[in-house]
Amino acid sequence: MIVNLKRFGFVFVATAVGLMVLTILVDLLFGFDIQNAGMSLIPMMIASMLEGQKYAQTSREPIDAPWKHAVMMAAIGTLLNILILAVMAAIFPDIRDLFANLFGIVSAVIVVVFVLFILVGRFFLTFGAKQIWKAQDRASQK
């Protein structure tokens, strides 16, 4: 298997938590709110790219069935996002009340995020691999 799902999940969660901490620190220290919807894609980008890089370090073959791997990574990423939201809802009652009142909208957003995760995962999986292959080619030409 090209994608190590345990490593992918760990990197995804570590990046998500790191972004939360960074957002809070920037707000506390500088008074800027850097939180935005695009930040939810960053953990997927980083974890997918790392998986592509790890694969490319061991193989020069093109990634077999990249869409299949992207769907698996998107499913794991979406489930981890739901888990993180559940933990946040347990800690902060305001979030729990918001999700309880807007369940239909939240469900639709989860589906949209899943589709975006598939596209982002597919792109960054192959992007990460191509980066390593290009670096290896440059190193071999020297």
DSSP file (Angstrom, degrees, kcal/mol; ACC not computed):
  #  RESIDUE AA STRUCTURE BP1 BP2  ACC     N-H-->O    O-->H-N    N-H-->O    O-->H-N    TCO  KAPPA ALPHA  PHI   PSI    X-CA   Y-CA   Z-CA
    1    1 A M              0   0    0      0, 0.0     0, 0.0     0, 0.0     0, 0.0   0.000 360.0 360.0 360.0 137.3    0.0    0.0    0.0
    2    2 A I        +     0   0    0     62,-0.2     2,-0.5     1,-0.1    53,-0.0   0.888 360.0  61.2 -74.4 -41.0    1.3    3.4   -0.9
    3    3 A V        -     0   0    0     51,-0.0     2,-0.9    52,-0.0     3,-0.1  -0.782  69.8-149.6 -97.5 126.4   -0.4    5.3    1.9
    4    4 A N     >  -     0   0    0     -2,-0.5     4,-2.8     1,-0.2     5,-0.2  -0.832  13.6-164.4 -89.3 103.7    0.4    4.5    5.5
    5    5 A L  H  > S+     0   0    0     -2,-0.9     4,-2.6     1,-0.2     5,-0.2   0.813  83.7  53.7 -67.0 -31.1   -2.9    5.4    7.1
    6    6 A K  H  > S+     0   0    0      2,-0.2     4,-2.5     1,-0.2    -1,-0.2   0.947 113.2  42.5 -66.9 -46.8   -1.6    5.5   10.7
    7    7 A R  H  > S+     0   0    0      2,-0.2     4,-2.8     1,-0.2     5,-0.3   0.926 114.3  52.3 -64.1 -43.2    1.1    8.0    9.7
    8    8 A F  H  X S+     0   0    0     -4,-2.8     4,-2.6     1,-0.2    -2,-0.2   0.937 111.5  46.5 -56.2 -48.5   -1.4    9.9    7.6
    9    9 A G  H  X S+     0   0    0     -4,-2.6     4,-2.6     2,-0.2     5,-0.2   0.895 112.5  49.9 -62.3 -41.7   -3.8   10.2   10.5
   10   10 A F  H  X S+     0   0    0     -4,-2.5     4,-2.8     2,-0.2     5,-0.2   0.943 113.4  44.9 -63.4 -47.4   -1.1   11.2   13.0
   11   11 A V  H  X S+     0   0    0     -4,-2.8     4,-2.5     2,-0.2     5,-0.2   0.900 113.0  52.6 -63.3 -40.5    0.2   14.0   10.7
   12   12 A F  H  X S+     0   0    0     -4,-2.6     4,-2.4    -5,-0.3    -2,-0.2   0.950 114.2  40.7 -59.9 -51.1   -3.3   15.1   10.0
   13   13 A V  H  X S+     0   0    0     -4,-2.6     4,-2.8     2,-0.2     5,-0.3   0.911 114.6  51.9 -67.2 -42.3   -4.3   15.4   13.6
   14   14 A A  H  X S+     0   0    0     -4,-2.8     4,-2.5    -5,-0.2    -1,-0.2   0.904 112.5  46.2 -61.5 -40.5   -0.9   16.9   14.6
   15   15 A T  H  X S+     0   0    0     -4,-2.5     4,-2.5    -5,-0.2    -1,-0.2   0.914 112.6  50.0 -68.0 -42.4   -1.3   19.6   11.9
   16   16 A A  H  X S+     0   0    0     -4,-2.4     4,-1.9    -5,-0.2    -2,-0.2   0.930 114.4  44.1 -61.9 -45.5   -4.9   20.3   12.8
   17   17 A V  H  X S+     0   0    0     -4,-2.8     4,-2.6     2,-0.2     5,-0.2   0.913 112.5  52.8 -66.0 -42.3   -4.0   20.7   16.5
   18   18 A G  H  X S+     0   0    0     -4,-2.5     4,-2.7    -5,-0.3    -2,-0.2   0.898 108.9  49.6 -59.7 -41.2   -0.9   22.8   15.6
   19   19 A L  H  X S+     0   0    0     -4,-2.5     4,-2.6     2,-0.2    -1,-0.2   0.881 109.5  51.8 -65.5 -37.8   -3.0   25.1   13.5
   20   20 A M  H  X S+     0   0    0     -4,-1.9     4,-2.2     2,-0.2    -2,-0.2   0.940 112.5  45.2 -62.3 -46.1   -5.5   25.5   16.3
   21   21 A V  H  X S+     0   0    0     -4,-2.6     4,-2.8     1,-0.2    -2,-0.2   0.924 113.4  50.1 -63.6 -44.5   -2.7   26.5   18.7
   22   22 A L  H  X S+     0   0    0     -4,-2.7     4,-2.7     1,-0.2     5,-0.2   0.912 110.1  50.8 -60.0 -43.8   -1.2   28.8   16.2
   23   23 A T  H  X S+     0   0    0     -4,-2.6     4,-1.9     1,-0.2    11,-0.3   0.916 112.6  46.0 -60.9 -44.5   -4.5   30.5   15.6
   24   24 A I  H  X S+     0   0    0     -4,-2.2     4,-2.6     2,-0.2    -2,-0.2   0.921 113.4  49.1 -65.8 -44.1   -5.1   31.0   19.3
   25   25 A L  H  X S+     0   0    0     -4,-2.8     4,-3.1     2,-0.2     5,-0.4   0.912 110.8  49.1 -64.1 -43.1   -1.5   32.3   19.9
   26   26 A V  H  X>S+     0   0    0     -4,-2.7     4,-2.3     1,-0.2     6,-1.1   0.901 113.0  48.6 -63.2 -39.6   -1.7   34.8   17.0
   27   27 A D  H  X5S+     0   0    0     -4,-1.9     4,-1.1    -5,-0.2    -2,-0.2   0.921 116.4  42.3 -65.6 -43.8   -5.0   36.1   18.3
   28   28 A L  H  <5S+     0   0    0     -4,-2.6    -2,-0.2     2,-0.2    -1,-0.2   0.912 122.9  36.6 -69.4 -43.1   -3.7   36.4   21.9
   29   29 A L  H  <5S+     0   0    0     -4,-3.1    -3,-0.2    -5,-0.2    -2,-0.2   0.877 135.5  16.0 -80.6 -38.6   -0.3   37.9   21.0
   30   30 A F  H  <5S-     0   0    0     -4,-2.3    -3,-0.2    -5,-0.4    -2,-0.2   0.525  92.5-121.5-117.6  -8.8   -1.1   40.2   18.0
   31   31 A G     << +     0   0    0     -4,-1.1     2,-0.4    -5,-0.7    -4,-0.2   0.663  67.2 133.2  75.7  15.5   -4.9   40.5   18.1
   32   32 A F        -     0   0    0     -6,-1.1     2,-0.9    -9,-0.1    -1,-0.3  -0.833  50.6-147.0-100.2 136.5   -5.3   39.1   14.6
   33   33 A D        +     0   0    0     -2,-0.4    -9,-0.1     1,-0.1   -10,-0.1  -0.863  23.9 170.2 -99.8 100.9   -7.9   36.5   13.8
   34   34 A I        +     0   0    0     -2,-0.9     2,-0.2   -11,-0.3    -1,-0.1   0.389  34.8 122.6 -92.2   3.8   -6.2   34.3   11.1
   35   35 A Q        +     0   0    0    -12,-0.1     2,-0.3     3,-0.1    -2,-0.1  -0.459  32.1 151.8 -70.4 133.4   -8.9   31.6   11.2
   36   36 A N    >   -     0   0    0     -2,-0.2     3,-1.0     1,-0.1     4,-0.3  -0.962  57.2-100.3-154.3 169.7  -10.6   30.9    7.9
   37   37 A A  G >  S+     0   0    0     -2,-0.3     3,-1.5     1,-0.3     4,-0.2   0.831 114.8  63.1 -65.1 -33.4  -12.3   28.1    6.1
   38   38 A G  G >> S+     0   0    0      1,-0.3     3,-1.7     2,-0.2     4,-0.5   0.751  87.3  72.5 -64.5 -23.4   -9.3   27.4    3.9
   39   39 A M  G X4 S+     0   0    0     -3,-1.0     3,-0.7     1,-0.3    -1,-0.3   0.753  83.6  68.6 -64.6 -22.2   -7.3   26.4    7.0
   40   40 A S  G <4 S+     0   0    0     -3,-1.5     4,-0.4    -4,-0.3    -1,-0.3   0.708  96.9  54.1 -70.2 -17.2   -9.3   23.2    7.3
   41   41 A L  G <> S+     0   0    0     -3,-1.7     4,-2.4    -4,-0.2    -1,-0.2   0.677  87.8  80.6 -86.6 -18.7   -7.6   22.0    4.1
   42   42 A I  H <X S+     0   0    0     -3,-0.7     4,-2.7    -4,-0.5     5,-0.3   0.898  88.6  51.9 -60.4 -44.7   -4.1   22.5    5.3
   43   43 A P  H  > S+     0   0    0      0, 0.0     4,-2.4     0, 0.0     5,-0.2   0.900 112.1  48.1 -58.8 -37.3   -3.9   19.2    7.4
   44   44 A M  H  > S+     0   0    0     -4,-0.4     4,-2.3    -3,-0.2     5,-0.3   0.908 111.8  50.0 -66.9 -41.5   -5.0   17.3    4.3
   45   45 A M  H  X S+     0   0    0     -4,-2.4     4,-2.4     2,-0.2     5,-0.2   0.949 114.9  42.0 -60.9 -49.9   -2.5   19.1    2.1
   46   46 A I  H  X S+     0   0    0     -4,-2.7     4,-2.3     1,-0.2    -2,-0.2   0.933 116.6  46.3 -67.1 -46.8    0.4   18.4    4.5
   47   47 A A  H  X S+     0   0    0     -4,-2.4     4,-1.8    -5,-0.3    -1,-0.2   0.897 115.1  47.2 -65.3 -39.9   -0.5   14.8    5.3
   48   48 A S  H  X S+     0   0    0     -4,-2.3     4,-2.2    -5,-0.2    -1,-0.2   0.917 112.3  49.1 -66.9 -43.7   -1.1   13.9    1.6
   49   49 A M  H  X S+     0   0    0     -4,-2.4     4,-2.4    -5,-0.3    -2,-0.2   0.900 109.6  52.3 -64.6 -40.0    2.1   15.5    0.4
   50   50 A L  H  X S+     0   0    0     -4,-2.3     4,-2.6     1,-0.2    -1,-0.2   0.902 108.4  51.2 -62.3 -40.4    4.1   13.7    3.1
   51   51 A E  H  X S+     0   0    0     -4,-1.8     4,-2.1     2,-0.2    -1,-0.2   0.904 110.1  49.3 -63.9 -40.8    2.6   10.4    2.0
   52   52 A G  H  X S+     0   0    0     -4,-2.2     4,-2.3     2,-0.2    -2,-0.2   0.899 112.0  48.8 -63.4 -40.5    3.6   11.1   -1.6
   53   53 A Q  H  X S+     0   0    0     -4,-2.4     4,-1.4     2,-0.2    -2,-0.2   0.910 110.0  50.8 -66.2 -42.5    7.1   12.0   -0.5
   54   54 A K  H  X S+     0   0    0     -4,-2.6     4,-0.5     1,-0.2    -1,-0.2   0.900 111.6  48.4 -62.6 -40.3    7.5    8.9    1.6
   55   55 A Y  H >X S+     0   0    0     -4,-2.1     3,-1.5     1,-0.2     4,-1.1   0.935 109.0  52.8 -63.5 -45.5    6.3    6.7   -1.4
   56   56 A A  H 3< S+     0   0    0     -4,-2.3    -1,-0.2     1,-0.3    -2,-0.2   0.746  99.0  64.3 -66.4 -23.3    8.7    8.5   -3.8
   57   57 A Q  H 3< S+     0   0    0     -4,-1.4    -1,-0.3     1,-0.2    -2,-0.2   0.728 113.7  32.8 -70.7 -20.0   11.7    7.8   -1.5
   58   58 A T  H << S+     0   0    0     -3,-1.5     2,-0.3    -4,-0.5    -2,-0.2   0.537 123.1  34.9-112.0  -9.7   11.2    4.1   -2.0
   59   59 A S     <  -     0   0    0     -4,-1.1    -1,-0.2     1,-0.1     0, 0.0  -1.000  43.2-163.3-149.5 145.9    9.9    3.8   -5.6
   60   60 A R        +     0   0    0     -2,-0.3    -1,-0.1    -3,-0.1    -4,-0.1   0.382  65.5 108.9-102.5  -1.1   10.3    5.5   -9.0
   61   61 A E  S    S-     0   0    0      1,-0.1     3,-0.1     3,-0.0    -2,-0.1  -0.496  81.3-100.6 -75.2 143.6    7.1    3.9  -10.3
   62   62 A P        -     0   0    0      0, 0.0     2,-0.2     0, 0.0    -1,-0.1  -0.279  51.6 -86.7 -58.4 150.7    4.1    6.2  -10.8
   63   63 A I        -     0   0    0      1,-0.1     2,-0.4    -3,-0.1    63,-0.0  -0.438  43.9-130.4 -65.0 125.2    1.5    6.0   -8.0
   64   64 A D  S    S-     0   0    0      1,-0.2   -62,-0.2    -2,-0.2     5,-0.2  -0.665  80.8  -8.7 -80.3 126.3   -0.9    3.2   -8.7
   65   65 A A  S  > S+     0   0    0     -2,-0.4     4,-1.7     1,-0.1     3,-0.4   0.944  70.9 179.5  54.6  60.3   -4.6    4.2   -8.4
   66   66 A P  H  > S+     0   0    0      0, 0.0     4,-2.2     0, 0.0     5,-0.1   0.822  77.9  57.2 -62.4 -30.1   -4.0    7.7   -6.9
   67   67 A W  H  > S+     0   0    0      2,-0.2     4,-2.3     1,-0.2     5,-0.2   0.888 103.9  52.8 -68.0 -36.8   -7.8    8.3   -6.8
   68   68 A K  H  > S+     0   0    0     -3,-0.4     4,-2.0     1,-0.2    -1,-0.2   0.923 111.8  45.5 -62.2 -43.8   -8.3    5.2   -4.6
   69   69 A H  H  X S+     0   0    0     -4,-1.7     4,-2.7     1,-0.2    -1,-0.2   0.873 110.5  54.4 -67.0 -36.4   -5.7    6.4   -2.2
   70   70 A A  H  X S+     0   0    0     -4,-2.2     4,-2.5     2,-0.2    -2,-0.2   0.891 107.7  49.6 -64.7 -39.1   -7.2    9.9   -2.2
   71   71 A V  H  X S+     0   0    0     -4,-2.3     4,-2.4     2,-0.2    -1,-0.2   0.913 111.6  48.9 -66.2 -41.7  -10.6    8.6   -1.3
   72   72 A M  H  X S+     0   0    0     -4,-2.0     4,-2.4     2,-0.2    -2,-0.2   0.937 113.7  45.9 -62.7 -45.2   -9.1    6.6    1.6
   73   73 A M  H  X S+     0   0    0     -4,-2.7     4,-3.1     1,-0.2    -2,-0.2   0.898 112.1  51.7 -64.8 -39.2   -7.2    9.6    2.8
   74   74 A A  H  X S+     0   0    0     -4,-2.5     4,-2.8     2,-0.2     5,-0.2   0.898 109.4  50.0 -63.9 -40.5  -10.3   11.8    2.5
   75   75 A A  H  X S+     0   0    0     -4,-2.4     4,-2.4     2,-0.2    -2,-0.2   0.936 113.9  44.7 -63.5 -45.9  -12.4    9.3    4.5
   76   76 A I  H  X S+     0   0    0     -4,-2.4     4,-2.6     2,-0.2    -2,-0.2   0.938 115.2  48.5 -63.2 -46.1   -9.8    9.2    7.2
   77   77 A G  H  X S+     0   0    0     -4,-3.1     4,-2.3     2,-0.2    -2,-0.2   0.898 112.2  48.1 -61.4 -41.8   -9.5   13.0    7.2
   78   78 A T  H  X S+     0   0    0     -4,-2.8     4,-2.4     2,-0.2    -1,-0.2   0.923 112.5  48.5 -65.8 -44.2  -13.2   13.6    7.3
   79   79 A L  H  X S+     0   0    0     -4,-2.4     4,-2.4    -5,-0.2    -2,-0.2   0.901 111.7  49.7 -63.3 -40.0  -13.7   11.1   10.2
   80   80 A L  H  X S+     0   0    0     -4,-2.6     4,-2.7     2,-0.2    -1,-0.2   0.892 109.7  51.7 -66.1 -38.1  -10.8   12.8   12.1
   81   81 A N  H  X S+     0   0    0     -4,-2.3     4,-2.6     2,-0.2    -2,-0.2   0.915 109.9  49.0 -62.4 -42.4  -12.4   16.2   11.5
   82   82 A I  H  X S+     0   0    0     -4,-2.4     4,-2.3     2,-0.2    -2,-0.2   0.908 111.5  49.8 -63.3 -41.1  -15.7   14.9   12.8
   83   83 A L  H  X S+     0   0    0     -4,-2.4     4,-2.3     2,-0.2    -2,-0.2   0.923 110.8  48.8 -63.1 -44.2  -13.9   13.5   15.9
   84   84 A I  H  X S+     0   0    0     -4,-2.7     4,-2.5     1,-0.2    -2,-0.2   0.912 111.8  49.6 -61.8 -42.1  -12.1   16.8   16.5
   85   85 A L  H  X S+     0   0    0     -4,-2.6     4,-2.6     2,-0.2    -1,-0.2   0.880 108.9  52.7 -64.2 -37.5  -15.5   18.6   16.2
   86   86 A A  H  X S+     0   0    0     -4,-2.3     4,-1.9     2,-0.2    -2,-0.2   0.910 110.5  47.1 -64.5 -41.3  -17.1   16.2   18.6
   87   87 A V  H  X S+     0   0    0     -4,-2.3     4,-1.8     2,-0.2    -2,-0.2   0.925 112.9  49.1 -64.8 -44.0  -14.3   16.8   21.2
   88   88 A M  H  X S+     0   0    0     -4,-2.5     4,-3.0     1,-0.2     7,-0.2   0.895 110.5  51.1 -62.4 -39.2  -14.6   20.6   20.6
   89   89 A A  H  < S+     0   0    0     -4,-2.6     7,-0.4     1,-0.2    -1,-0.2   0.848 108.7  51.7 -66.9 -33.7  -18.4   20.3   21.1
   90   90 A A  H  < S+     0   0    0     -4,-1.9    -1,-0.2    -5,-0.2    -2,-0.2   0.846 116.4  40.4 -69.8 -32.9  -18.0   18.4   24.3
   91   91 A I  H  < S+     0   0    0     -4,-1.8    -2,-0.2     1,-0.2    -1,-0.2   0.891 118.7  44.4 -82.1 -41.7  -15.6   21.1   25.6
   92   92 A F    >X  -     0   0    0     -4,-3.0     4,-1.6    -5,-0.2     3,-0.6  -0.906  64.3-162.0-112.5 110.3  -17.5   24.2   24.4
   93   93 A P  H 3> S+     0   0    0      0, 0.0     4,-2.5     0, 0.0     5,-0.2   0.802  89.2  62.7 -60.5 -30.6  -21.3   24.2   24.9
   94   94 A D  H 3> S+     0   0    0      1,-0.2     4,-2.0     2,-0.2     5,-0.1   0.899 104.2  47.4 -62.5 -39.7  -21.7   27.0   22.4
   95   95 A I  H <> S+     0   0    0     -3,-0.6     4,-2.4    -7,-0.2     5,-0.2   0.909 110.4  52.5 -67.1 -41.7  -20.4   24.8   19.6
   96   96 A R  H  X S+     0   0    0     -4,-1.6     4,-2.1    -7,-0.4    -2,-0.2   0.919 110.6  47.5 -60.1 -44.2  -22.6   21.9   20.7
   97   97 A D  H  X S+     0   0    0     -4,-2.5     4,-1.9     2,-0.2    -1,-0.2   0.889 110.3  52.6 -65.2 -39.2  -25.7   24.1   20.6
   98   98 A L  H  X S+     0   0    0     -4,-2.0     4,-1.5     1,-0.2    -2,-0.2   0.929 111.7  45.1 -62.1 -46.3  -24.7   25.4   17.1
   99   99 A F  H  < S+     0   0    0     -4,-2.4    -1,-0.2     1,-0.2    -2,-0.2   0.853 110.4  54.7 -67.7 -34.2  -24.4   21.9   15.7
  100  100 A A  H >< S+     0   0    0     -4,-2.1     3,-0.6    -5,-0.2    -1,-0.2   0.883 112.9  42.5 -66.0 -36.9  -27.6   20.7   17.3
  101  101 A N  H 3< S+     0   0    0     -4,-1.9    -1,-0.2     1,-0.2    -2,-0.2   0.740 121.5  39.1 -81.1 -23.6  -29.5   23.6   15.7
  102  102 A L  T 3X  +     0   0    0     -4,-1.5     4,-2.7    -5,-0.2     5,-0.2  -0.178  69.0 136.9-120.1  39.9  -27.9   23.3   12.3
  103  103 A F  H <> S+     0   0    0     -3,-0.6     4,-2.4     1,-0.2     5,-0.2   0.876  73.3  50.6 -58.6 -41.9  -27.6   19.6   11.8
  104  104 A G  H  > S+     0   0    0      2,-0.2     4,-1.9     1,-0.2    -1,-0.2   0.914 113.4  44.7 -63.6 -43.7  -28.7   19.6    8.1
  105  105 A I  H  > S+     0   0    0      2,-0.2     4,-2.4     1,-0.2    -2,-0.2   0.912 112.6  51.6 -67.2 -42.4  -26.3   22.3    7.2
  106  106 A V  H  X S+     0   0    0     -4,-2.7     4,-2.2     1,-0.2    -2,-0.2   0.902 108.6  52.0 -61.3 -41.1  -23.4   20.7    9.1
  107  107 A S  H  X S+     0   0    0     -4,-2.4     4,-1.7    -5,-0.2    -1,-0.2   0.907 110.1  48.2 -61.8 -42.3  -24.1   17.4    7.3
  108  108 A A  H  X S+     0   0    0     -4,-1.9     4,-2.2     1,-0.2    -2,-0.2   0.893 110.0  52.2 -65.6 -39.6  -24.0   19.1    3.9
  109  109 A V  H  X S+     0   0    0     -4,-2.4     4,-2.8     1,-0.2    -1,-0.2   0.889 106.2  54.6 -63.6 -39.0  -20.7   20.8    4.8
  110  110 A I  H  X S+     0   0    0     -4,-2.2     4,-2.2     2,-0.2    -1,-0.2   0.900 108.4  48.6 -62.2 -40.8  -19.2   17.5    5.8
  111  111 A V  H  X S+     0   0    0     -4,-1.7     4,-2.1     2,-0.2    -2,-0.2   0.917 112.2  48.6 -64.9 -43.3  -20.1   16.1    2.4
  112  112 A V  H  X S+     0   0    0     -4,-2.2     4,-2.6     1,-0.2    -2,-0.2   0.915 111.0  50.5 -63.1 -42.8  -18.5   19.1    0.7
  113  113 A V  H  X S+     0   0    0     -4,-2.8     4,-2.8     1,-0.2    -1,-0.2   0.900 107.9  53.7 -61.6 -41.0  -15.4   18.8    2.8
  114  114 A F  H  X S+     0   0    0     -4,-2.2     4,-1.9     2,-0.2    -1,-0.2   0.927 110.4  46.2 -59.2 -45.9  -15.2   15.1    1.9
  115  115 A V  H  X S+     0   0    0     -4,-2.1     4,-2.0     2,-0.2    -2,-0.2   0.922 113.5  48.7 -64.6 -43.8  -15.3   15.9   -1.8
  116  116 A L  H  X S+     0   0    0     -4,-2.6     4,-2.9     1,-0.2     5,-0.3   0.896 108.8  54.2 -61.9 -39.6  -12.7   18.7   -1.4
  117  117 A F  H  X S+     0   0    0     -4,-2.8     4,-2.8     2,-0.2     5,-0.2   0.869 105.8  53.1 -63.1 -36.8  -10.5   16.3    0.6
  118  118 A I  H  X S+     0   0    0     -4,-1.9     4,-2.4     2,-0.2    -1,-0.2   0.957 113.4  42.6 -61.8 -49.1  -10.6   13.8   -2.3
  119  119 A L  H  X S+     0   0    0     -4,-2.0     4,-2.1     2,-0.2    -2,-0.2   0.926 118.2  44.2 -64.5 -46.1   -9.4   16.5   -4.7
  120  120 A V  H  X S+     0   0    0     -4,-2.9     4,-2.7     1,-0.2     5,-0.3   0.911 113.8  51.1 -65.5 -42.8   -6.8   18.0   -2.4
  121  121 A G  H  X S+     0   0    0     -4,-2.8     4,-2.0    -5,-0.3     5,-0.2   0.905 110.5  48.8 -62.1 -42.5   -5.5   14.5   -1.4
  122  122 A R  H  X S+     0   0    0     -4,-2.4     4,-1.6    -5,-0.2     5,-0.2   0.931 114.6  45.0 -63.2 -46.5   -5.1   13.4   -5.0
  123  123 A F  H  X S+     0   0    0     -4,-2.1     4,-2.3     1,-0.2    -2,-0.2   0.947 117.3  42.2 -64.1 -49.6   -3.3   16.5   -6.0
  124  124 A F  H  X S+     0   0    0     -4,-2.7     4,-2.2     2,-0.2    -1,-0.2   0.758 108.1  59.9 -76.3 -23.8   -0.9   16.7   -3.0
  125  125 A L  H  X S+     0   0    0     -4,-2.0     4,-1.5    -5,-0.3    -1,-0.2   0.958 115.1  35.1 -63.1 -49.9   -0.2   12.9   -3.0
  126  126 A T  H  X S+     0   0    0     -4,-1.6     4,-2.5    -5,-0.2    -2,-0.2   0.842 115.4  57.0 -74.5 -32.5    1.2   13.1   -6.5
  127  127 A F  H  X S+     0   0    0     -4,-2.3     4,-2.0    -5,-0.2    -1,-0.2   0.920 106.6  49.5 -62.2 -44.2    2.7   16.5   -6.0
  128  128 A G  H  X S+     0   0    0     -4,-2.2     4,-1.5     1,-0.2    -1,-0.2   0.898 112.2  47.7 -62.2 -41.3    4.7   15.2   -3.0
  129  129 A A  H  X S+     0   0    0     -4,-1.5     4,-2.3     1,-0.2    -2,-0.2   0.923 110.2  51.7 -66.0 -44.0    6.0   12.3   -5.0
  130  130 A K  H  X S+     0   0    0     -4,-2.5     4,-2.5     1,-0.2     5,-0.2   0.859 104.9  57.4 -63.2 -35.4    6.9   14.5   -8.0
  131  131 A Q  H  X S+     0   0    0     -4,-2.0     4,-2.2     2,-0.2    -1,-0.2   0.940 109.6  43.9 -58.9 -47.7    8.9   16.8   -5.7
  132  132 A I  H  X S+     0   0    0     -4,-1.5     4,-2.6     2,-0.2    -2,-0.2   0.918 113.0  51.1 -65.7 -44.0   11.1   14.0   -4.5
  133  133 A W  H  X S+     0   0    0     -4,-2.3     4,-2.3     1,-0.2    -1,-0.2   0.903 110.8  48.6 -62.5 -40.7   11.6   12.5   -8.0
  134  134 A K  H  X S+     0   0    0     -4,-2.5     4,-2.4     2,-0.2    -1,-0.2   0.913 111.8  49.4 -65.3 -41.6   12.6   15.9   -9.4
  135  135 A A  H  X S+     0   0    0     -4,-2.2     4,-2.3    -5,-0.2    -2,-0.2   0.893 110.9  50.1 -64.3 -39.2   15.1   16.4   -6.5
  136  136 A Q  H  X S+     0   0    0     -4,-2.6     4,-2.1     2,-0.2    -1,-0.2   0.902 110.3  50.3 -65.3 -40.2   16.5   12.9   -7.1
  137  137 A D  H  X S+     0   0    0     -4,-2.3     4,-1.3     2,-0.2    -2,-0.2   0.914 111.1  48.2 -63.8 -43.2   16.9   13.7  -10.8
  138  138 A R  H  X S+     0   0    0     -4,-2.4     4,-0.7     1,-0.2     3,-0.2   0.904 111.9  50.1 -63.3 -40.8   18.7   17.0  -10.1
  139  139 A A  H >< S+     0   0    0     -4,-2.3     3,-0.5     1,-0.2    -1,-0.2   0.862 109.6  50.6 -66.8 -35.3   21.0   15.2   -7.6
  140  140 A S  H 3< S+     0   0    0     -4,-2.1    -1,-0.2     1,-0.2    -2,-0.2   0.743 104.9  58.3 -75.3 -21.9   21.9   12.5  -10.1
  141  141 A Q  H 3<        0   0    0     -4,-1.3    -1,-0.2     1,-0.2    -2,-0.2   0.660 360.0 360.0 -80.0 -16.2   22.8   15.0  -12.8
  142  142 A K    <<        0   0    0     -4,-0.7    -1,-0.2    -3,-0.5    -2,-0.1   0.481 360.0 360.0 -79.5 360.0   25.4   16.7  -10.6
